[in-house]
């Protein structure tokens, strides 16, 4: 008190009351200006508290999202969309629920707990990338937390039994809902007097792989930010709800056939690539999906053209109704020209020779490889939206084919002769007595057409479609049966050498899926030209299985490439008569 009185006395002697008042106002104003200047200068360097605005770095994995009830028992209901909806069992309409995001680094040696505070609207995405590293394969996906209100009321830290290495911290949420693609109840924890139920650590959903191996093919289906660099044969997919993985794929639908795949470019599929961390810059943006497939392999062989490429391409691309782009790898201009009509019906866009592209092409949806049935010339309607009936109707429409059903022989149409098509061959497995076969057929009442299948698909399709019966030696030319009308008859001439299995799988079984009727004529040794090249006791004649055991190349070089057929007209007569009987039914 004495010191204050002495200070007041000195101040009174030095300044008048008016000066003291001005000095007080001046000191107040100076303090205000200093505080305002400090705020203005240092404002750019100030930010929210790190505990409330923690960013997730690339080096950590977000392990799980936990919720726990505060001093109340909860019920967890899993609705149709997979949402976890907390409800209260005590008659009240609201319950405060703990929400915590637990982040663990890759080594698992230290954990960080991030408290989610303040109000978050129902559409706010809190979690963008969630990785579950419980196994060696990590999967990235999106989670969204939806709530009406989310308070920042922090509670005590507690440990969850049964989930070692993770701690949970409370934050209150009123009347909230957490939406997720997964749902699982967490183990219960008894913490002394407060018995609390910890709700599910929302486990990682088992995601459908983007790449699949199915029987005779492999293909990858991708949606999102897809970027294709043709020069390096690489497809990049950004890390958006996909596995962080890579694949090597041969986009030709004959899996396991090494001879074919030796002529197919291998493509690299890289998913989980982050912007700025390996994702190439987009040079050309496309608004429609893309399909990448190879024109290598056995392309150029009519049978393989259809069973390995055309039918799988139809099965894969038809769903887009023309709004899709074809990206060719191992481009084959001759093949493209041959099937230009089919390609134009399946896609409204010019195809891209992707192997030569240095630009990065960007798509929202890409399929690399083609889907196909394990069996030849077949689409299984139980596993696809389409069937061989649909495919054949597509061909009739593409080539404007007029005949939908084979002739039915009745008394009223006896004046109309059924048309018989003889498929001739110039080189191997050719008929050496084509004129005799045609003469026989005409004598039985057929109108005969003799032709050789070539690369003019439109002409071949029109010729085949106009016929009721088609006969030919086992070979790629028989594949043109796809153009035959419904209930037409296919007659396959089977050479010697153990062709039964390949004749059945390549043409007999597929013909039934096409609603065709099938007849088979197996030649005898005397009808094969091999009898003129090898003595009767040679294993080529007497024991074809011995040649088969030497491998496909040995079998092909003898029975496919050295053999022609001279039909026994008297024996073959009964097959043609049987075909006429079927046309009457």
C-alpha positions as CSV (number, residue, x, y, z in Angstrom):
1,X,0.0,0.0,0.0
2,X,2.9,2.3,0.9
3,X,4.7,1.6,-2.5
4,X,1.4,2.3,-4.4
5,X,1.0,5.7,-2.6
6,X,4.6,6.6,-3.3
7,X,4.1,5.7,-7.0
8,X,0.9,7.8,-7.3
9,X,2.7,10.8,-5.6
10,X,5.6,10.7,-8.1
11,X,3.2,10.3,-11.1
12,X,1.1,13.2,-9.8
13,X,4.1,15.4,-9.5
14,X,5.3,14.5,-13.0
15,X,2.0,14.8,-14.9
16,X,-1.2,16.6,-14.5
17,X,-4.4,14.6,-14.4
18,X,-5.2,15.5,-18.0
19,X,-1.8,14.3,-19.1
20,X,-2.2,11.0,-17.1
21,X,-5.5,10.4,-18.9
22,X,-4.0,11.0,-22.3
23,X,-1.1,8.7,-21.4
24,X,-3.5,5.9,-20.5
25,X,-5.4,6.2,-23.7
26,X,-2.2,6.2,-25.7
27,X,-0.8,3.1,-24.0
28,X,-4.1,1.2,-24.7
29,X,-4.0,2.2,-28.4
30,X,-0.4,1.2,-28.7
31,X,-1.0,-2.2,-27.3
32,X,-4.0,-2.7,-29.7
33,X,-1.9,-1.7,-32.7
34,X,1.0,-4.0,-31.7
35,X,-1.4,-7.0,-31.2
36,X,-3.1,-6.3,-34.6
37,X,0.3,-6.1,-36.4
38,X,1.4,-9.4,-34.9
39,X,-1.8,-11.2,-36.0
40,X,-1.5,-9.7,-39.5
41,X,2.2,-10.6,-40.0
42,X,2.1,-14.2,-38.6
43,X,-1.4,-15.2,-39.9
44,X,0.0,-17.2,-42.9
45,X,2.1,-19.2,-40.6
46,X,-0.7,-20.1,-38.2
47,X,-2.9,-23.2,-38.8
48,X,-5.3,-25.4,-37.0
49,X,-4.1,-27.6,-34.3
50,X,-2.3,-30.7,-35.8
51,X,-4.4,-33.1,-33.7
52,X,-7.6,-31.8,-35.5
53,X,-6.2,-31.6,-39.0
54,X,-3.8,-34.6,-39.2
55,X,-3.1,-35.6,-42.8
56,X,-2.5,-39.2,-43.8
57,X,0.9,-39.6,-45.4
58,X,1.8,-42.1,-48.1
59,X,3.9,-44.0,-45.7
60,X,1.2,-45.2,-43.3
61,X,-1.7,-47.5,-43.7
62,X,-5.1,-46.7,-42.2
63,X,-5.9,-49.9,-40.4
64,X,-9.5,-49.7,-39.1
65,X,-12.4,-47.5,-38.0
66,X,-13.7,-48.2,-34.5
67,X,-16.8,-47.1,-32.7
68,X,-17.6,-47.6,-29.0
69,X,-20.6,-46.7,-26.9
70,X,-20.0,-44.5,-23.9
71,X,-21.6,-46.0,-20.8
72,X,-24.4,-47.6,-22.7
73,X,-25.1,-50.9,-24.4
74,X,-25.6,-50.7,-28.2
75,X,-27.2,-52.8,-30.8
76,X,-25.6,-53.2,-34.3
77,X,-27.9,-53.6,-37.2
78,X,-26.6,-54.4,-40.7
79,X,-29.0,-53.2,-43.3
80,X,-29.1,-54.1,-47.0
81,X,-26.5,-51.6,-48.0
82,X,-24.0,-52.8,-45.5
83,X,-24.4,-49.8,-43.2
84,X,-23.6,-50.1,-39.5
85,X,-26.5,-48.4,-37.7
86,X,-26.1,-47.9,-33.9
87,X,-29.3,-48.1,-31.8
88,X,-29.9,-47.7,-28.1
89,X,-31.6,-50.3,-25.9
90,X,-32.5,-48.0,-23.0
91,X,-35.5,-46.2,-24.5
92,X,-33.7,-43.0,-25.4
93,X,-33.7,-41.7,-28.9
94,X,-29.9,-40.9,-29.0
95,X,-26.7,-42.4,-28.0
96,X,-23.2,-40.9,-27.8
97,X,-20.9,-43.1,-29.7
98,X,-17.1,-43.2,-29.8
99,X,-15.5,-42.6,-33.1
100,X,-11.8,-43.0,-33.7
101,X,-9.4,-43.5,-36.6
102,X,-6.4,-45.5,-35.8
103,X,-3.3,-45.1,-38.0
104,X,-0.5,-47.6,-37.9
105,X,2.7,-47.3,-39.9
106,X,4.0,-50.1,-42.1
107,X,6.2,-51.6,-39.4
108,X,3.4,-51.6,-36.8
109,X,5.8,-50.3,-34.2
110,X,3.9,-47.2,-33.4
111,X,0.3,-46.1,-33.6
112,X,-1.2,-42.7,-34.0
113,X,-4.8,-41.9,-32.9
114,X,-6.6,-39.1,-34.8
115,X,-9.7,-37.6,-33.1
116,X,-12.4,-36.6,-35.5
117,X,-14.0,-33.5,-34.1
118,X,-16.6,-30.8,-34.8
119,X,-19.7,-31.3,-36.9
120,X,-19.4,-33.4,-40.1
121,X,-22.2,-33.4,-42.6
122,X,-23.8,-36.6,-43.8
123,X,-22.0,-36.4,-47.1
124,X,-18.5,-35.7,-45.8
125,X,-15.9,-38.3,-46.8
126,X,-13.5,-38.7,-43.9
127,X,-11.7,-41.8,-45.0
128,X,-10.4,-41.8,-48.6
129,X,-8.0,-44.7,-48.6
130,X,-8.3,-47.7,-46.3
131,X,-5.7,-50.5,-46.4
132,X,-6.0,-53.7,-44.5
133,X,-2.6,-55.3,-44.0
134,X,-3.7,-58.3,-42.0
135,X,-2.5,-60.4,-44.9
136,X,0.4,-59.9,-47.3
137,X,-1.9,-58.6,-50.0
138,X,-3.2,-55.2,-49.2
139,X,-6.4,-53.8,-50.7
140,X,-7.3,-50.2,-51.1
141,X,-10.9,-49.0,-50.9
142,X,-13.1,-46.0,-49.9
143,X,-15.1,-45.6,-46.8
144,X,-17.5,-42.7,-46.0
145,X,-18.6,-41.7,-42.5
146,X,-22.1,-40.2,-42.4
147,X,-23.5,-38.5,-39.4
148,X,-26.0,-35.8,-38.3
149,X,-23.7,-34.4,-35.6
150,X,-20.2,-35.4,-34.5
151,X,-19.0,-33.9,-31.2
152,X,-15.4,-33.6,-30.2
153,X,-16.0,-34.9,-26.6
154,X,-12.8,-36.8,-25.9
155,X,-13.0,-39.7,-23.4
156,X,-10.6,-42.1,-21.8
157,X,-8.2,-44.4,-23.9
158,X,-9.0,-48.0,-23.6
159,X,-7.6,-51.2,-25.0
160,X,-9.5,-53.7,-27.1
161,X,-8.9,-57.3,-26.3
162,X,-8.6,-59.6,-29.2
163,X,-7.1,-56.9,-31.5
164,X,-3.5,-56.5,-30.3
165,X,-1.6,-53.4,-31.3
166,X,-4.5,-51.0,-31.5
167,X,-5.9,-48.5,-29.1
168,X,-9.3,-46.7,-29.2
169,X,-10.1,-43.2,-28.2
170,X,-13.6,-41.8,-27.5
171,X,-15.4,-39.1,-29.4
172,X,-19.1,-38.6,-28.9
173,X,-21.4,-38.8,-31.9
174,X,-25.2,-38.3,-31.5
175,X,-27.7,-40.2,-33.7
176,X,-25.0,-41.1,-36.2
177,X,-24.6,-43.6,-39.0
178,X,-21.4,-45.0,-40.4
179,X,-21.8,-46.3,-44.0
180,X,-19.5,-48.9,-45.2
181,X,-19.2,-51.9,-47.5
182,X,-18.3,-54.2,-44.7
183,X,-19.6,-55.0,-41.3
184,X,-18.4,-57.2,-38.4
185,X,-18.9,-57.1,-34.6
186,X,-15.8,-56.4,-32.6
187,X,-14.9,-58.4,-29.4
188,X,-16.4,-57.2,-26.2
189,X,-14.2,-55.5,-23.6
190,X,-15.0,-55.5,-19.9
191,X,-13.3,-52.4,-18.3
192,X,-14.0,-52.6,-14.6
193,X,-17.3,-51.0,-13.6
194,X,-18.0,-49.8,-17.1
195,X,-18.9,-52.7,-19.3
196,X,-18.7,-51.4,-22.9
197,X,-19.3,-53.1,-26.2
198,X,-16.9,-52.2,-28.9
199,X,-18.5,-52.1,-32.3
200,X,-17.0,-53.7,-35.4
201,X,-13.6,-53.0,-36.7
202,X,-15.2,-53.0,-40.1
203,X,-13.0,-55.7,-41.7
204,X,-11.6,-55.4,-45.2
205,X,-14.1,-56.5,-47.8
206,X,-12.9,-59.2,-50.1
207,X,-12.8,-57.4,-53.4
208,X,-13.4,-59.0,-56.8
209,X,-10.0,-59.1,-58.5
210,X,-9.7,-57.0,-61.6
211,X,-7.9,-59.8,-63.5
212,X,-9.4,-63.2,-64.0
213,X,-8.3,-66.5,-65.4
214,X,-11.2,-68.5,-66.7
215,X,-10.5,-71.8,-68.6
216,X,-9.0,-70.8,-71.9
217,X,-8.7,-67.1,-71.4
218,X,-7.5,-64.3,-69.1
219,X,-8.8,-60.8,-69.0
220,X,-8.8,-57.7,-66.8
221,X,-11.8,-55.4,-66.2
222,X,-11.0,-52.0,-64.8
223,X,-13.0,-48.9,-64.0
224,X,-11.8,-45.5,-62.8
225,X,-8.8,-43.5,-64.0
226,X,-7.2,-45.8,-66.6
227,X,-4.2,-44.8,-68.6
228,X,-2.7,-46.8,-71.5
229,X,0.8,-46.4,-72.8
230,X,0.9,-48.5,-76.0
231,X,4.7,-48.2,-76.6
232,X,5.5,-49.9,-73.3
233,X,2.4,-52.2,-73.4
234,X,1.3,-51.0,-70.0
235,X,-2.0,-50.1,-68.5
236,X,-2.0,-47.9,-65.4
237,X,-4.9,-47.8,-62.9
238,X,-5.0,-45.1,-60.2
239,X,-5.4,-46.2,-56.5
240,X,-9.1,-45.9,-56.1
241,X,-10.7,-48.9,-54.4
242,X,-8.4,-51.4,-56.2
243,X,-5.7,-53.8,-55.1
244,X,-2.2,-52.5,-55.2
245,X,-1.0,-55.2,-57.6
246,X,0.4,-55.9,-61.0
247,X,-0.3,-58.5,-63.6
248,X,1.2,-59.7,-66.9
249,X,-1.5,-60.7,-69.4
250,X,-1.5,-62.0,-72.9
251,X,-4.8,-60.6,-74.4
252,X,-5.5,-63.6,-76.7
253,X,-8.2,-66.0,-75.7
254,X,-6.2,-69.3,-75.9
255,X,-4.7,-69.6,-72.4
256,X,-2.2,-72.4,-72.1
257,X,-1.3,-72.7,-75.8
258,X,2.3,-71.6,-75.8
259,X,2.7,-71.8,-79.6
260,X,-0.1,-69.3,-80.0
261,X,1.0,-67.1,-77.1
262,X,4.5,-66.8,-78.5
263,X,3.0,-64.5,-81.1
264,X,1.1,-62.4,-78.7
265,X,2.4,-59.2,-77.0
266,X,2.3,-59.4,-73.2
267,X,0.8,-56.5,-71.4
268,X,1.5,-55.2,-67.9
269,X,-1.4,-54.1,-65.7
270,X,-0.4,-51.9,-62.8
271,X,-3.1,-51.0,-60.3
272,X,-2.8,-48.9,-57.1
273,X,-0.7,-46.2,-58.8
274,X,-1.0,-42.8,-57.1
275,X,-1.1,-39.5,-58.9
276,X,2.4,-38.1,-59.0
277,X,3.9,-41.5,-58.1
278,X,4.1,-43.3,-61.4
279,X,0.8,-42.4,-63.1
280,X,1.7,-41.0,-66.5
281,X,0.3,-37.7,-67.8
282,X,-2.9,-38.1,-69.8
283,X,-2.4,-37.0,-73.5
284,X,-5.7,-38.1,-75.0
285,X,-9.0,-38.5,-73.2
286,X,-11.7,-40.9,-74.4
287,X,-15.4,-40.8,-73.4
288,X,-16.2,-44.4,-74.1
289,X,-14.8,-47.7,-72.8
290,X,-12.0,-49.6,-74.5
291,X,-11.1,-53.2,-75.2
292,X,-7.5,-54.3,-75.7
293,X,-7.0,-57.5,-77.6
294,X,-4.4,-59.2,-79.8
295,X,-4.6,-60.1,-83.4
296,X,-1.6,-62.4,-83.0
297,X,-1.8,-66.1,-82.0
298,X,-3.5,-68.2,-84.7
299,X,-5.2,-65.2,-86.3
300,X,-5.6,-65.9,-90.1
301,X,-6.8,-69.5,-89.5
302,X,-10.6,-69.3,-90.1
303,X,-11.4,-71.7,-87.1
304,X,-9.2,-69.7,-84.7
305,X,-10.4,-66.4,-86.1
306,X,-13.9,-67.2,-84.8
307,X,-13.2,-69.3,-81.7
308,X,-10.3,-67.3,-80.3
309,X,-11.2,-63.7,-81.5
310,X,-14.6,-63.1,-83.1
311,X,-16.9,-64.9,-80.8
312,X,-15.0,-63.8,-77.6
313,X,-15.0,-60.2,-79.0
314,X,-18.8,-60.4,-79.5
315,X,-19.2,-61.8,-76.0
316,X,-17.1,-59.1,-74.5
317,X,-18.1,-56.0,-76.4
318,X,-21.8,-56.6,-77.3
319,X,-22.9,-55.1,-73.9
320,X,-21.7,-51.7,-75.0
321,X,-24.0,-51.6,-78.1
322,X,-21.2,-50.1,-80.3
323,X,-20.1,-47.4,-77.7
324,X,-16.7,-48.9,-77.3
325,X,-13.2,-48.5,-78.9
326,X,-11.1,-51.4,-80.0
327,X,-7.4,-51.2,-79.3
328,X,-5.4,-53.7,-81.4
329,X,-2.2,-55.1,-80.3
330,X,-0.2,-57.2,-82.8
331,X,-2.1,-55.5,-85.5
332,X,-2.9,-57.5,-88.6
333,X,-4.2,-55.3,-91.4
334,X,-5.3,-58.4,-93.5
335,X,-7.4,-59.7,-90.6
336,X,-9.0,-56.3,-90.0
337,X,-10.0,-56.0,-93.6
338,X,-11.4,-59.6,-93.6
339,X,-13.7,-58.9,-90.6
340,X,-14.3,-55.2,-91.1
341,X,-18.1,-55.7,-91.3
342,X,-18.2,-57.4,-87.9
343,X,-15.9,-54.9,-86.3
344,X,-18.0,-52.0,-87.6
345,X,-21.1,-53.6,-86.1
346,X,-19.5,-54.1,-82.7
347,X,-17.9,-50.6,-82.5
348,X,-18.9,-47.3,-84.0
349,X,-15.3,-46.0,-83.7
350,X,-12.1,-46.4,-85.7
351,X,-9.9,-49.0,-84.1
352,X,-6.5,-47.9,-82.7
353,X,-3.2,-49.6,-83.4
354,X,-2.2,-49.2,-79.8
355,X,1.3,-50.7,-80.1
356,X,2.5,-47.6,-82.0
357,X,1.0,-45.1,-79.7
358,X,3.5,-42.9,-77.8
359,X,0.6,-40.8,-76.4
360,X,-1.0,-41.9,-73.2
361,X,-4.7,-42.7,-73.8
362,X,-7.1,-42.3,-70.9
363,X,-10.4,-44.1,-70.3
364,X,-12.9,-44.5,-67.6
365,X,-13.4,-48.2,-68.3
366,X,-11.0,-50.7,-69.9
367,X,-11.1,-54.5,-70.6
368,X,-7.7,-56.1,-71.5
369,X,-8.2,-59.5,-73.1
370,X,-11.4,-61.2,-74.2
371,X,-14.0,-63.4,-72.4
372,X,-14.6,-66.8,-73.9
373,X,-16.1,-70.2,-73.1
374,X,-13.7,-73.0,-72.4
375,X,-15.2,-75.0,-75.3
376,X,-14.7,-74.2,-78.9
377,X,-17.1,-72.0,-80.9
378,X,-19.4,-71.7,-77.9
379,X,-21.1,-69.2,-75.6
380,X,-22.6,-70.6,-72.5
381,X,-25.9,-68.7,-71.9
382,X,-25.8,-69.7,-68.2
383,X,-22.6,-67.7,-67.7
384,X,-23.2,-64.9,-70.3
385,X,-26.0,-62.5,-71.3
386,X,-25.6,-63.9,-74.8
387,X,-25.7,-67.3,-76.6
388,X,-24.7,-68.8,-79.9
389,X,-28.2,-68.2,-81.1
390,X,-27.7,-64.5,-80.4
391,X,-24.3,-64.5,-82.2
392,X,-25.7,-66.2,-85.3
393,X,-28.5,-63.7,-85.4
394,X,-26.0,-61.0,-85.1
395,X,-24.1,-62.4,-88.1
396,X,-27.3,-62.7,-90.2
397,X,-28.0,-59.0,-89.5
398,X,-24.4,-57.9,-90.1
399,X,-24.2,-59.6,-93.5
400,X,-28.0,-59.2,-94.4
401,X,-28.5,-62.9,-94.7
402,X,-32.0,-63.8,-95.8
403,X,-32.5,-67.5,-94.9
404,X,-33.4,-68.1,-91.3
405,X,-34.4,-71.8,-91.4
406,X,-33.4,-74.7,-93.6
407,X,-36.0,-76.1,-96.1
408,X,-38.5,-78.6,-94.7
409,X,-39.2,-81.3,-97.3
410,X,-43.0,-81.9,-97.7
411,X,-45.3,-82.9,-100.5
412,X,-46.1,-79.3,-101.1
413,X,-42.5,-78.3,-101.7
414,X,-41.2,-81.3,-103.6
415,X,-40.4,-79.1,-106.6
416,X,-38.0,-77.2,-104.5
417,X,-34.7,-79.0,-104.2
418,X,-32.5,-78.8,-101.0
419,X,-29.2,-77.1,-101.7
420,X,-26.0,-79.0,-100.9
421,X,-22.8,-77.1,-100.4
422,X,-19.5,-79.0,-101.0
423,X,-16.6,-77.2,-99.4
424,X,-13.6,-77.9,-101.5
425,X,-10.0,-77.5,-100.6
426,X,-7.0,-76.8,-102.8
427,X,-4.2,-78.2,-100.7
428,X,-4.4,-80.6,-97.8
429,X,-7.5,-82.7,-97.0
430,X,-9.0,-82.0,-100.3
431,X,-11.6,-84.1,-102.1
432,X,-9.9,-85.8,-105.1
433,X,-13.3,-86.8,-106.6
434,X,-15.4,-83.7,-106.1
435,X,-17.2,-84.2,-109.5
436,X,-18.3,-87.7,-108.5
437,X,-19.7,-86.5,-105.2
438,X,-21.6,-83.7,-106.9
439,X,-23.0,-86.1,-109.5
440,X,-24.2,-88.4,-106.8
441,X,-25.9,-85.6,-104.9
442,X,-27.7,-84.4,-107.9
443,X,-29.0,-87.9,-108.6
444,X,-30.5,-87.9,-105.2
445,X,-32.4,-84.7,-105.7
446,X,-29.9,-82.0,-104.4
447,X,-29.1,-78.8,-106.0
448,X,-25.3,-78.8,-105.7
449,X,-23.0,-75.8,-105.0
450,X,-19.2,-76.3,-105.0
451,X,-17.0,-73.6,-103.5
452,X,-13.9,-72.9,-101.5
453,X,-14.0,-70.7,-98.5
454,X,-11.8,-67.6,-98.8
455,X,-11.2,-64.3,-97.1
456,X,-14.3,-62.7,-98.7
457,X,-16.5,-63.3,-95.6
458,X,-19.5,-61.5,-97.1
459,X,-19.5,-63.8,-100.2
460,X,-18.9,-66.9,-98.2
461,X,-21.7,-66.0,-95.7
462,X,-24.2,-65.5,-98.4
463,X,-23.3,-68.8,-100.2
464,X,-23.4,-70.8,-97.0
465,X,-26.6,-69.3,-95.7
466,X,-28.4,-70.2,-98.9
467,X,-27.7,-73.9,-98.4
468,X,-29.5,-76.6,-96.4
469,X,-26.7,-79.1,-96.2
470,X,-22.9,-78.4,-96.0
471,X,-20.3,-81.2,-96.4
472,X,-16.6,-80.9,-96.0
473,X,-13.5,-82.6,-94.7
474,X,-12.4,-81.7,-91.1
475,X,-10.8,-78.3,-91.3
476,X,-11.1,-74.6,-90.7
477,X,-13.6,-74.2,-93.6
478,X,-16.3,-76.0,-91.6
479,X,-16.3,-73.1,-89.2
480,X,-18.5,-71.3,-91.8
481,X,-21.3,-73.4,-90.4
482,X,-22.0,-70.3,-88.3
483,X,-23.8,-68.9,-91.4
484,X,-26.0,-71.9,-92.0
485,X,-29.7,-71.4,-91.4
486,X,-31.4,-72.9,-88.4
487,X,-31.9,-76.7,-88.5
488,X,-29.5,-77.1,-91.5
489,X,-27.3,-80.2,-91.7
490,X,-23.5,-80.3,-91.3
491,X,-21.8,-83.4,-92.6
492,X,-18.2,-83.7,-91.4
493,X,-15.8,-86.0,-93.3
494,X,-13.4,-87.4,-90.7
495,X,-10.0,-88.6,-92.1
496,X,-7.9,-91.4,-90.7
497,X,-5.4,-90.8,-88.0
498,X,-7.5,-90.5,-84.8
499,X,-9.5,-87.4,-85.6
500,X,-12.4,-88.4,-83.5
501,X,-11.7,-86.3,-80.5
502,X,-10.9,-83.1,-82.4
503,X,-13.8,-83.6,-84.8
504,X,-16.1,-83.9,-81.8
505,X,-14.8,-80.9,-79.9
506,X,-14.3,-78.6,-82.9
507,X,-17.5,-79.1,-84.9
508,X,-19.9,-81.8,-83.6
509,X,-20.5,-80.3,-80.2
510,X,-20.6,-76.6,-81.4
511,X,-23.1,-77.5,-84.1
512,X,-25.6,-78.5,-81.5
513,X,-25.4,-75.1,-79.8
514,X,-26.1,-73.5,-83.1
515,X,-29.3,-75.5,-83.6
516,X,-27.8,-77.5,-86.5
517,X,-28.2,-81.2,-87.2
518,X,-25.0,-83.1,-87.4
519,X,-23.9,-86.1,-89.5
520,X,-20.4,-87.7,-89.6
521,X,-18.7,-89.8,-92.2
522,X,-15.5,-91.6,-91.2
523,X,-13.4,-92.6,-94.1
524,X,-11.7,-95.9,-94.4
525,X,-8.0,-96.5,-95.1
526,X,-8.7,-97.1,-98.8
527,X,-10.3,-93.6,-99.0
528,X,-7.1,-91.8,-97.7
529,X,-4.3,-90.8,-99.9
530,X,-1.9,-91.9,-97.2
531,X,-2.3,-95.5,-98.4
532,X,-0.4,-94.4,-101.5
533,X,2.5,-92.9,-99.5
534,X,2.9,-95.6,-96.7
535,X,2.7,-99.4,-96.8
536,X,-0.2,-101.0,-95.0
537,X,2.0,-102.2,-92.2
538,X,3.4,-98.8,-91.5
539,X,2.4,-97.3,-88.1
540,X,1.0,-94.2,-89.9
541,X,-1.7,-96.6,-91.3
542,X,-1.8,-99.4,-88.8
543,X,-1.2,-97.5,-85.5
544,X,-2.0,-93.7,-85.6
545,X,-1.8,-93.5,-81.8
546,X,1.9,-94.0,-82.1
547,X,2.1,-90.9,-84.2
548,X,-0.1,-89.0,-81.8
549,X,2.2,-89.8,-78.9
550,X,5.0,-88.0,-80.7
551,X,3.1,-84.8,-80.2
552,X,0.9,-82.3,-82.1
553,X,3.5,-81.4,-84.7
554,X,4.0,-85.0,-85.7
555,X,0.3,-85.6,-85.9
556,X,-0.3,-82.4,-87.9
557,X,2.6,-83.0,-90.4
558,X,1.2,-86.4,-91.3
559,X,-2.6,-86.5,-91.0
560,X,-3.4,-82.8,-91.5
561,X,-0.8,-81.8,-94.1
562,X,-0.2,-85.0,-96.2
563,X,-3.7,-86.4,-96.4
564,X,-6.3,-86.0,-99.1
565,X,-9.7,-87.8,-99.4
566,X,-11.2,-89.9,-102.2
567,X,-14.8,-90.7,-101.0
568,X,-16.3,-94.1,-101.7
569,X,-19.4,-92.9,-103.5
570,X,-21.4,-96.1,-102.7
571,X,-20.7,-95.7,-98.9
572,X,-21.3,-91.9,-98.9
573,X,-24.7,-92.4,-100.6
574,X,-26.3,-93.5,-97.4
575,X,-25.1,-90.3,-95.6
576,X,-26.7,-88.1,-98.2
577,X,-29.9,-90.1,-98.0
578,X,-29.9,-89.7,-94.2
579,X,-29.6,-86.0,-94.6
580,X,-32.7,-86.0,-96.9
581,X,-34.6,-87.8,-94.2
582,X,-33.7,-85.2,-91.6
583,X,-34.9,-82.4,-94.0
584,X,-38.3,-84.1,-94.0
585,X,-38.6,-83.9,-90.2
